[in-house]
C-alpha cells in the first residue's frame, strides 16, 4: 500500500490558547483512531526550538538547511492507506481536529520497504 504524508505548517493552525487543550484532544483522538485502524505509521510535530542540521556524505554536520526547506515546520502524519481517497478522508479528520486544512502527498515506490 502507498504511504501518504498528511501535514500542515504551524502558521496554518490559528487557535486561541484556551482552545489548545480541545484541539490536542481531538488530534490525539484521530491518531488513536488511525492506530486502531492499523494505518498509522508515524506522526508528530517538528520541534521548532531545535535548529536544523545538514549532514554531508562524509558525516560532517553543518548548522542550517537547504534554502527550499528552511521553513519546514508544523505537524506531520504518515499513514499507510490503500487509496488517495482514503488519504483525503483521513486528512479531513485531521483538518477538523487541528482546525486547519491539511496537505496530502504520496511517498514514491519503495517507501516503507
N, C-alpha and C positions, 0 to 999 in steps of 0.2 A: 504494500500500500504506500502511496505517497505520503510524505510528511509536509505539513503546512506550518509556516510561521505566521502567527497572528500577533500583531503588535500595534502600539501607539506611542507617539512621542510624549514626553512629560507635559509639554505645553498644551496638549490637546485636552488633558483632564483638568478642567477648571471646576473645582469643588470647594465649597466653603469648609473651613476647618471643622465645624460641628457636624458636617456630613461625612467626614472621612471614616469614622467607625462603621457606618452603614455601608459605604462603598466597599470597604475592606471585607466586611462580612459577606456581601453579595459576590464579590470576586472570588473569595475563598469557597463559597458555595458552588460556583461554576467549576472551579478547579476540582473540588471533591466529586462533582458530577462526572467530569471528564475522566478522573481516575477510576471511578466506579464503572464507567462505560468501557474502560480499557483503552482509551485513545490518548491519554496524557503521556507525553514523552518527557517534557521539561518546561519549566517556565520560571519567571521571576522578573525583577526589575533591575536595571543597571544601577549600581551604586555610584551616583554622580559625584560623591565626595572623593572618590578614588580616581586620580587621573589615569588615562590610558597609557599603555606602554607598547611599543612596536618592537618585536624580536626578529632580528635578521637570521638568515640561514646559518650563520656562524655562531649563533647563540647570543650575540650581543643585544642587550636590551637598551632601548633608547626611549626617553620620555617623549610622549606625543603620539600622533597617529597620522593617518593619511588625511589630506585636506577634505576628501569626499566624505569621510566618516567622522569628522571632528564633532559633529552634533549627534552622534549615536547615543541615545538615552531613552528612557521610558520603560514600558513594560512589554514583556515578550512571553509567548506560549508556543510550544511546538507540539502539534497533535498529529497522530498517525491515523489518517482517515481515508476511506475508500474513494471519495469524490470531492471535487471542488465545491459542489453544492453543500456537502456536509461541512466543509471548512467555513462556508458562508454562514451556515446555521450556528456553528459554534462561535464564530466572530460576532454574530448578532447577540448571542447570550453574553459574551464578554463586553460588548458595547453597552448593553443595558446595565450590566453590573458596574462598569467603570465610568459610565455616563459620558462616553466619547466614542466616536467611530473608530473602527479597527481596520488595519491594513492586512491583507492576506497575500502571502507569497508561497509558492511551492518550491520545495527543495528539488534539485535535479536528481537524475538517476543515480542510484548507489547510496543515497542518504540513508543512514542508519544500518548499513550492512557491514 
